[in-house]
């Protein structure tokens, strides 16, 4: 079957994306008009084939190559080859090492106490009851969710990925600041050049190069500290890391120093923005749906009692909070799309009632996660916020790939388990302590900025819950 799509334009598709308000919205329009499989112009890739039907996505689930041109923006962070596009033969063993650490309970439990302390420190700063002389933001002052929560997420991933802070090897605040410089100056350089700000761009590049050098030196110091724990860094590592130490696991696997640096850099980039924005969107939705927020706080009060934060084992008891987070990531997936590349010709939907789609070798297969999550065939009234969509019974009735906030297949997010633990913890601590309300008159608009960001942030007012036992008012 011929794959439908709009007629090509001389600008490579840039105008259509701009007119739609972003690639995420462009995908919704394309699939609404042309159906579950669409051929369209994707800047940087020529033409791509976009698939929004979860049943057809299953046919692509084994694809293990990414289109290098779409991930070239990460090359400044990588000295040993762009980790996002390394070939399948090299990617497989490296991914297994990451999964042993990032997806494992020992890793999560080892760092959980540090995570709790970081979240509670932010809650203290947000607490309007602390007043102007108590380091709080003051009664009535809005908090800006994305700014604060992405900074918190970056501190958490610095503590997780770098370690060594207790030994004086890492200065977490300096690492946080350096990485923010990389994000804002280095990875954002293209837009500034397009606006003709070359002089400012030169200064930004210098700042970014210094920040990258600092981060790489920091990781090198941590690697050296690991190596000093045993002969050639080997004898002690199995006990010390125990599948809970990212750098220790990479060292034990014989990973080169350059690849270790690259892995830490990309882990920090991927982890801090996605988790921070996921929690931001969740609090935004809860502010608009106070009846759902009240049910979450009732669950928190029942599971935690008078405790201000959960223990690691409590997370599995917070089933409704987990449903809320999943529904939030359906409506606002932090990474709104992904891409793969076919290495040989393939067919989608062979044997299906609607016919099959033939895709040539070398085609960019585009995954519009937001369009998948808004597919009305699998999500009735898709724009509504309904956490009950994620009861076990409801999940069992849907295709496996109807909900893919962390991607799927051999290139799915290795840190999905860790990100979920972090997000659940952040929500549990903040919702146990505060009630959130939107700032009147502020329109929240999703835009693309590495992730599904909100233009002009998400300001909200926070009100302490009475004795932490229920909503005030």
Backbone torsions as a table, in degrees:
resi	resn	phi	psi	omega
1	UNK	NA	135.8	176.3
2	UNK	-68.8	135.2	-178.8
3	UNK	-82.6	123.0	-178.0
4	UNK	-75.9	165.7	176.8
5	UNK	168.9	171.7	-178.6
6	UNK	-71.8	160.1	175.3
7	UNK	-66.6	143.2	-179.7
8	UNK	-66.9	153.0	178.4
9	UNK	-121.4	159.7	-176.8
10	UNK	-68.1	-21.6	-177.2
11	UNK	-89.0	8.3	177.4
12	UNK	73.9	14.4	178.1
13	UNK	97.8	-3.4	-176.9
14	UNK	-62.1	-43.0	-177.1
15	UNK	-63.4	-40.9	-179.5
16	UNK	-65.4	-39.9	178.8
17	UNK	-65.9	-43.1	179.3
18	UNK	-64.0	-42.4	-179.3
19	UNK	-64.2	-32.1	179.4
20	UNK	-75.9	-18.7	-177.0
21	UNK	97.6	14.9	179.2
22	UNK	134.3	161.4	-178.1
23	UNK	-64.1	-35.2	-179.3
24	UNK	-62.9	-41.2	178.5
25	UNK	-75.6	-33.9	176.5
26	UNK	-58.9	-39.9	179.8
27	UNK	-65.3	-40.3	177.3
28	UNK	-58.9	-43.1	-179.2
29	UNK	-67.3	-43.3	-178.9
30	UNK	-59.8	-47.6	-176.4
31	UNK	-72.4	-30.7	175.6
32	UNK	-65.6	-32.8	-176.6
33	UNK	-89.7	-38.3	-169.8
34	UNK	-110.3	-10.7	177.4
35	UNK	105.6	-165.6	-169.7
36	UNK	-74.9	-18.1	179.0
37	UNK	-130.3	124.3	-173.6
38	UNK	-133.8	136.3	171.2
39	UNK	-98.3	128.3	-176.0
40	UNK	-148.4	165.0	177.2
41	UNK	-83.2	124.8	179.4
42	UNK	-119.1	111.2	-178.7
43	UNK	-52.9	131.4	-178.1
44	UNK	94.3	-14.9	-178.2
45	UNK	-129.7	1.9	-175.8
46	UNK	75.0	-106.1	176.3
47	UNK	-112.8	149.4	177.3
48	UNK	-137.6	159.5	175.9
49	UNK	-111.2	119.1	-177.2
50	UNK	-101.5	135.9	-175.3
51	UNK	-125.5	120.4	-178.2
52	UNK	-112.5	-4.8	-179.8
53	UNK	-90.1	119.6	-176.3
54	UNK	-61.7	-27.6	178.0
55	UNK	-70.2	-37.0	176.7
56	UNK	-74.4	-30.0	176.1
57	UNK	-59.1	-32.6	179.2
58	UNK	-56.0	-34.1	-179.3
59	UNK	-68.3	-17.5	-179.1
60	UNK	-104.5	2.2	-168.5
61	UNK	-64.1	-19.0	-179.1
62	UNK	-94.2	-2.4	179.0
63	UNK	-61.8	131.8	-173.3
64	UNK	-129.3	23.6	175.7
65	UNK	-126.4	145.2	176.6
66	UNK	-113.7	148.5	176.4
67	UNK	-69.4	112.9	-171.4
68	UNK	-58.5	-36.4	-174.6
69	UNK	-64.8	-28.2	-179.1
70	UNK	-77.8	-16.7	-178.8
71	UNK	-113.1	15.1	-179.1
72	UNK	-64.4	-24.0	-178.3
73	UNK	-63.7	-17.1	179.4
74	UNK	-87.3	-6.9	-174.6
75	UNK	-58.6	-34.7	178.1
76	UNK	-59.3	-25.3	-179.2
77	UNK	-84.3	-9.4	-169.8
78	UNK	-120.0	121.1	176.8
79	UNK	-97.5	-20.0	-175.1
80	UNK	-112.8	34.1	-177.7
81	UNK	97.3	139.3	-178.1
82	UNK	-63.7	113.1	-174.4
83	UNK	-62.6	-24.1	-177.7
84	UNK	-78.4	-14.9	-176.3
85	UNK	-129.6	10.7	177.0
86	UNK	-60.9	150.0	-174.9
87	UNK	-61.1	160.3	-175.0
88	UNK	-58.7	-39.7	-177.5
89	UNK	-63.4	-37.1	178.1
90	UNK	-82.7	-34.4	-176.2
91	UNK	-67.1	-38.6	-175.4
92	UNK	-57.1	-55.3	179.6
93	UNK	-62.5	-39.5	179.4
94	UNK	-64.0	-41.7	179.3
95	UNK	-63.2	-39.1	-179.4
96	UNK	-62.2	-38.6	177.1
97	UNK	-62.5	-45.4	-179.5
98	UNK	-62.8	-42.9	-179.2
99	UNK	-64.4	-36.8	178.6
100	UNK	-58.6	-31.2	-179.0
101	UNK	-93.9	-59.3	-170.4
102	UNK	-65.4	-32.2	-176.7
103	UNK	-94.1	0.4	-172.2
104	UNK	-95.7	143.1	178.1
105	UNK	-59.0	-39.8	179.3
106	UNK	-55.9	-39.6	178.9
107	UNK	-63.7	-45.5	-177.7
108	UNK	-66.1	-44.5	-178.3
109	UNK	-66.3	-38.0	-177.3
110	UNK	-60.3	-37.6	-174.7
111	UNK	-100.1	-0.8	-171.7
112	UNK	-62.3	-40.6	179.5
113	UNK	-62.0	-40.1	176.1
114	UNK	-62.6	-42.3	-179.7
115	UNK	-61.8	-44.2	179.7
116	UNK	-58.1	-46.2	-178.5
117	UNK	-61.0	-40.4	-179.5
118	UNK	-67.6	-41.3	179.9
119	UNK	-67.6	-42.0	-179.1
120	UNK	-68.1	-29.5	175.9
121	UNK	-65.2	-40.8	176.4
122	UNK	-66.3	-41.3	178.6
123	UNK	-60.1	-39.2	177.1
124	UNK	-61.5	-40.2	-179.1
125	UNK	-69.7	-34.3	179.0
126	UNK	-75.9	-19.8	-171.7
127	UNK	-65.1	111.0	-178.9
128	UNK	-66.3	-19.0	179.9
129	UNK	-70.7	-13.5	179.2
130	UNK	-74.1	-21.7	174.1
131	UNK	75.4	177.8	-173.8
132	UNK	-69.3	-22.6	-179.6
133	UNK	-102.1	13.3	-178.5
134	UNK	-120.3	23.7	178.7
135	UNK	67.2	10.7	176.7
136	UNK	-86.1	176.3	-179.6
137	UNK	-87.0	-4.1	178.0
138	UNK	91.3	147.4	-178.2
139	UNK	-64.0	130.4	177.1
140	UNK	87.6	-11.7	180.0
141	UNK	-76.5	132.4	178.0
142	UNK	-73.3	152.7	170.9
143	UNK	-103.4	149.6	-179.7
144	UNK	-105.6	105.2	-167.4
145	UNK	-59.4	-51.5	-173.7
146	UNK	-65.1	-43.4	179.7
147	UNK	-59.0	-48.9	-175.4
148	UNK	-75.7	-38.5	-175.0
149	UNK	-78.5	-30.7	173.8
150	UNK	-71.9	-34.6	174.6
151	UNK	-64.1	-41.5	176.6
152	UNK	-62.3	-44.7	179.7
153	UNK	-61.7	-38.0	178.7
154	UNK	-66.9	-38.5	176.1
155	UNK	-63.7	-38.7	179.3
156	UNK	-65.5	-44.1	-178.2
157	UNK	-73.8	-27.8	173.2
158	UNK	-63.6	-46.6	178.3
159	UNK	-61.6	-37.2	-177.4
160	UNK	-75.0	-51.5	-171.9
161	UNK	-80.2	-35.6	-176.0
162	UNK	-89.5	-42.7	-179.6
163	UNK	60.8	-169.8	171.4
164	UNK	73.0	-1.6	-176.5
165	UNK	-62.2	-34.5	-178.8
166	UNK	-66.8	-22.5	179.6
167	UNK	-94.0	5.5	-179.8
168	UNK	77.4	10.8	-178.6
169	UNK	-77.4	-35.1	-175.9
170	UNK	-117.1	139.5	170.6
171	UNK	-106.2	95.5	-170.4
172	UNK	-55.4	-41.3	-176.7
173	UNK	-65.3	-39.0	178.7
174	UNK	-67.7	-37.0	177.9
175	UNK	-65.1	-41.2	177.7
176	UNK	-59.9	-48.6	-178.2
177	UNK	-62.4	-41.4	-178.8
178	UNK	-64.1	-40.6	-178.6
179	UNK	-70.1	-34.6	175.7
180	UNK	-62.7	-36.5	176.6
181	UNK	-62.7	-43.0	178.6
182	UNK	-59.3	-45.3	-178.3
183	UNK	-63.8	-48.2	-172.2
184	UNK	-80.4	-32.2	-175.7
185	UNK	-97.3	-49.4	-172.2
186	UNK	-80.1	-56.8	-176.0
187	UNK	-72.3	-17.8	178.4
188	UNK	-97.6	13.3	-172.5
189	UNK	-66.1	-31.1	-172.3
190	UNK	-61.9	-44.4	-178.4
191	UNK	-64.0	-37.1	-178.9
192	UNK	-70.1	-38.2	177.5
193	UNK	-63.4	-40.4	-179.8
194	UNK	-61.7	-27.6	179.9
195	UNK	-87.1	2.3	176.2
196	UNK	80.8	20.2	-177.9
197	UNK	-97.6	57.8	-173.8
198	UNK	-63.9	-38.6	-178.5
199	UNK	-63.2	-46.3	176.7
200	UNK	-63.6	-35.4	179.0
201	UNK	-62.2	-41.6	179.4
202	UNK	-60.7	-43.5	178.6
203	UNK	-65.4	-40.9	178.2
204	UNK	-63.0	-39.6	179.3
205	UNK	-64.2	-37.9	177.7
206	UNK	-64.3	-43.1	177.7
207	UNK	-62.6	-41.0	-178.7
208	UNK	-66.1	-40.5	179.9
209	UNK	-64.4	-38.9	176.5
210	UNK	-65.5	-41.0	179.8
211	UNK	-65.2	-42.8	177.6
212	UNK	-61.7	-42.3	179.1
213	UNK	-61.8	-41.5	179.2
214	UNK	-63.9	-45.3	-178.9
215	UNK	-63.0	-42.5	179.4
216	UNK	-65.7	-39.4	176.7
217	UNK	-63.4	-38.6	179.3
218	UNK	-62.5	-47.1	179.0
219	UNK	-62.3	-39.5	178.4
220	UNK	-60.3	-39.4	179.2
221	UNK	-65.6	-39.1	178.4
222	UNK	-66.2	-42.7	178.1
223	UNK	-60.3	-42.6	178.9
224	UNK	-63.8	-38.3	178.4
225	UNK	-64.7	-38.2	175.4
226	UNK	-62.2	-43.1	-177.3
227	UNK	-65.2	-24.8	-179.2
228	UNK	-78.5	-4.0	-176.7
229	UNK	-83.9	-4.1	178.8
230	UNK	-171.3	172.8	-179.1
231	UNK	-58.9	119.5	-177.9
232	UNK	56.5	21.9	178.8
233	UNK	73.5	16.4	-172.9
234	UNK	-107.1	-42.3	-163.9
235	UNK	-65.7	-31.8	-174.5
236	UNK	-95.5	-13.5	-166.4
237	UNK	-68.8	-35.1	-178.8
238	UNK	-62.4	-34.2	178.6
239	UNK	-79.1	-41.4	-173.9
240	UNK	-71.6	-43.8	-175.7
241	UNK	-80.6	-49.4	178.3
242	UNK	45.8	46.5	-179.7
243	UNK	60.4	25.9	-179.8
244	UNK	-127.1	4.3	-173.5
245	UNK	-127.0	111.6	-173.5
246	UNK	-60.7	-52.6	-177.6
247	UNK	-67.2	-39.2	177.7
248	UNK	-59.9	-40.6	179.5
249	UNK	-66.7	-39.7	178.8
250	UNK	-66.4	-39.6	176.4
251	UNK	-63.4	-45.1	-178.4
252	UNK	-62.5	-28.2	179.8
253	UNK	-83.3	-0.3	179.7
254	UNK	78.9	21.7	180.0
255	UNK	-69.2	141.1	-178.5
256	UNK	-69.2	154.8	178.2
257	UNK	-56.6	-39.5	-179.8
258	UNK	-65.1	-41.2	179.8
259	UNK	-68.3	-35.0	176.1
260	UNK	-62.7	-45.4	177.4
261	UNK	-58.2	-48.2	-178.9
262	UNK	-59.4	-42.8	-177.7
263	UNK	-62.0	-44.1	179.6
264	UNK	-64.8	-42.9	179.8
265	UNK	-59.5	-50.9	-176.2
266	UNK	-68.0	-36.0	177.0
267	UNK	-61.0	-43.5	179.2
268	UNK	-64.4	-42.7	179.9
269	UNK	-62.3	-50.2	-175.9
270	UNK	-66.8	-37.2	-170.0
271	UNK	-78.6	-42.3	-167.0
272	UNK	-77.1	-38.6	-179.8
273	UNK	-71.5	-42.2	-175.5
274	UNK	-65.1	-45.3	-179.1
275	UNK	-67.1	-43.9	-179.3
276	UNK	-61.1	-43.5	-179.1
277	UNK	-73.5	-32.0	177.8
278	UNK	-61.3	-44.7	179.0
279	UNK	-68.5	-37.4	178.7
280	UNK	-60.8	-47.7	179.4
281	UNK	-64.8	-35.1	179.6
282	UNK	-65.3	-45.4	178.1
283	UNK	-65.7	-35.2	175.5
284	UNK	-59.8	-47.2	179.8
285	UNK	-66.0	-39.4	179.1
286	UNK	-66.6	-33.5	175.8
287	UNK	-63.8	-30.0	178.9
288	UNK	-87.4	-12.1	-177.6
289	UNK	-131.8	74.3	-175.1
290	UNK	-61.4	-25.8	178.9
291	UNK	-68.7	-33.4	175.4
292	UNK	-72.2	-42.2	178.8
293	UNK	-59.9	-39.0	180.0
294	UNK	-65.5	-37.7	178.6
295	UNK	-66.8	-36.0	176.7
296	UNK	-63.6	-45.4	-177.7
297	UNK	-67.7	-33.0	175.1
298	UNK	-62.4	-40.9	177.2
299	UNK	-65.4	-42.0	179.0
300	UNK	-62.2	-42.8	179.1
301	UNK	-63.8	-38.6	-179.9
302	UNK	-68.2	-42.6	-175.5
303	UNK	-80.2	-40.4	-173.4
304	UNK	-95.5	-20.2	-175.0
305	UNK	63.7	-128.1	-179.1
306	UNK	-89.1	-1.2	179.6
307	UNK	-70.7	143.1	-177.4
308	UNK	-84.9	-15.6	-177.1
309	UNK	-144.7	149.8	178.5
310	UNK	-77.4	154.2	162.4
311	UNK	-81.5	164.8	-177.7
312	UNK	-56.4	-41.6	-177.9
313	UNK	-67.6	-18.5	179.5
314	UNK	-71.5	-24.1	-172.7
315	UNK	-59.2	-37.2	-178.4
316	UNK	-68.0	-18.2	177.9
317	UNK	-85.6	-12.9	-177.2
318	UNK	-90.1	64.8	-171.7
319	UNK	-70.8	-37.5	-179.7
320	UNK	-72.0	-39.3	175.6
321	UNK	-58.3	-40.2	178.1
322	UNK	-63.5	-40.0	177.2
323	UNK	-63.8	-39.8	178.3
324	UNK	-62.8	-45.5	179.8
325	UNK	-61.8	-43.3	-179.7
326	UNK	-64.9	-40.4	178.5
327	UNK	-67.6	-36.2	175.7
328	UNK	-62.8	-42.4	-179.6
329	UNK	-74.7	-16.0	169.2
330	UNK	-72.2	-48.7	-178.0
331	UNK	-72.0	-35.0	-178.7
332	UNK	-133.8	72.1	178.8
333	UNK	-63.0	125.7	-177.5
334	UNK	-55.4	-43.2	172.4
335	UNK	-102.1	102.7	-170.0
336	UNK	-76.7	-6.0	178.0
337	UNK	-161.8	165.5	176.4
338	UNK	-145.3	-180.0	-178.3
339	UNK	-155.1	149.2	172.7
340	UNK	-133.6	171.8	177.8
341	UNK	-131.6	132.4	179.5
342	UNK	-77.9	137.5	175.9
343	UNK	-98.9	-10.3	175.3
344	UNK	-151.4	163.6	-179.9
345	UNK	-62.9	146.4	179.8
346	UNK	-145.1	164.3	-179.3
347	UNK	-124.4	131.8	175.2
348	UNK	-101.9	134.0	173.2
349	UNK	75.7	25.5	178.7
350	UNK	-60.3	130.4	-180.0
351	UNK	86.1	-3.1	-179.7
352	UNK	-80.0	160.1	-177.4
353	UNK	-66.3	-26.5	-176.2
354	UNK	-92.1	4.6	-179.7
355	UNK	92.6	173.1	-176.1
356	UNK	-112.0	153.2	178.5
357	UNK	-112.9	125.0	-179.9
358	UNK	-94.3	127.6	-178.3
359	UNK	-120.3	121.5	-178.2
360	UNK	-70.7	162.6	172.4
361	UNK	-63.4	148.1	179.5
362	UNK	80.7	10.4	-180.0
363	UNK	-86.5	138.2	170.6
364	UNK	-79.3	117.4	176.4
365	UNK	-96.8	119.2	-173.1
366	UNK	-100.3	134.1	179.8
367	UNK	-108.6	100.3	179.9
368	UNK	-86.1	81.1	-171.7
369	UNK	-55.1	-37.0	179.9
370	UNK	-65.8	-42.1	177.6
371	UNK	-65.2	-36.8	175.3
372	UNK	-60.3	-44.3	-178.0
373	UNK	-71.8	-17.3	-180.0
374	UNK	-106.7	13.0	-179.2
375	UNK	-68.8	113.0	-175.0
376	UNK	-67.8	-16.9	177.5
377	UNK	-66.3	-25.6	-177.4
378	UNK	-119.5	-11.0	-179.8
379	UNK	-132.9	85.9	177.0
380	UNK	-55.4	140.0	-175.6
381	UNK	47.3	62.0	-168.9
382	UNK	-61.8	-24.1	-177.6
383	UNK	-81.5	-10.5	179.3
384	UNK	-77.9	147.5	177.1
385	UNK	-92.9	102.2	-175.6
386	UNK	-132.8	90.8	179.6
387	UNK	-57.3	-24.4	-179.4
388	UNK	-65.2	-9.3	172.9
389	UNK	-60.6	-17.5	-173.3
390	UNK	-111.6	23.8	166.0
391	UNK	-65.6	154.8	179.3
392	UNK	-55.0	-37.7	-179.1
393	UNK	-66.7	-41.9	179.9
394	UNK	-67.5	-40.5	179.0
395	UNK	-61.5	-40.2	-177.5
396	UNK	-65.1	-22.1	-178.1
397	UNK	-85.7	-10.8	-176.2
398	UNK	-102.1	156.8	171.9
399	UNK	-61.0	151.1	-176.3
400	UNK	-57.0	-38.4	-173.9
401	UNK	-99.4	21.6	174.9
402	UNK	-72.6	-22.5	-180.0
403	UNK	-128.8	108.7	-172.3
404	UNK	-135.6	55.6	-177.4
405	UNK	-65.5	-21.7	178.2
406	UNK	-108.7	17.2	-177.2
407	UNK	77.7	-167.8	-179.4
408	UNK	-159.6	166.7	177.5
409	UNK	79.9	-167.9	-173.4
410	UNK	-70.5	-5.7	175.7
411	UNK	-115.7	18.8	177.2
412	UNK	-67.8	167.3	-175.0
413	UNK	-67.5	118.4	178.3
414	UNK	-66.6	-24.4	-176.8
415	UNK	-95.0	16.6	-176.3
416	UNK	-58.2	-44.1	-179.2
417	UNK	-63.9	-44.0	178.5
418	UNK	-64.7	-43.7	179.9
419	UNK	-61.0	-38.0	179.1
420	UNK	-65.5	-43.4	177.4
421	UNK	-60.1	-46.3	179.9
422	UNK	-61.3	-46.4	-177.7
423	UNK	-65.3	-43.1	178.5
424	UNK	-62.0	-41.8	178.6
425	UNK	-63.1	-48.3	-179.2
426	UNK	-58.6	-45.9	179.7
427	UNK	-64.7	-41.4	-177.9
428	UNK	-62.5	-46.8	-178.4
429	UNK	-66.2	-46.1	-174.9
430	UNK	-71.4	-38.6	-179.2
431	UNK	-78.4	-24.6	173.9
432	UNK	-67.4	-31.4	-173.0
433	UNK	-98.1	-33.0	-171.2
434	UNK	-128.4	158.9	164.8
435	UNK	-109.5	137.0	-175.1
436	UNK	-111.8	136.7	176.3
437	UNK	-135.3	142.6	-179.9
438	UNK	-66.8	150.9	174.1
439	UNK	-80.1	122.6	-176.6
440	UNK	-61.8	138.3	176.7
441	UNK	86.8	-5.3	179.6
442	UNK	-97.8	120.5	179.0
443	UNK	-91.2	126.5	180.0
444	UNK	-95.6	119.2	-175.4
445	UNK	-123.2	120.1	177.8
446	UNK	-69.7	132.9	175.6
447	UNK	-136.4	171.1	-179.3
448	UNK	-100.8	123.3	175.1
449	UNK	-148.9	78.8	-170.6
450	UNK	68.2	-40.1	178.5
451	UNK	-133.9	-178.2	178.0
452	UNK	-80.5	90.9	-174.7
453	UNK	-89.6	169.8	172.6
454	UNK	-111.3	125.5	177.3
455	UNK	-59.9	132.5	179.1
456	UNK	61.5	26.9	171.8
457	UNK	65.3	-173.5	179.0
458	UNK	-127.2	88.6	178.2
459	UNK	-76.7	138.0	177.3
460	UNK	-143.3	151.1	172.6
461	UNK	-92.1	144.3	179.2
462	UNK	-118.2	136.9	178.7
463	UNK	-126.0	126.0	178.0
464	UNK	-60.3	137.9	174.2
465	UNK	-74.9	144.3	-177.0
466	UNK	-60.8	112.6	178.6
467	UNK	56.7	18.1	-179.0
468	UNK	65.7	16.3	-174.0
469	UNK	-113.4	-0.4	179.3
470	UNK	173.3	164.3	-178.6
471	UNK	-64.4	141.4	176.2
472	UNK	-80.2	160.4	176.5
473	UNK	84.8	NA	NA
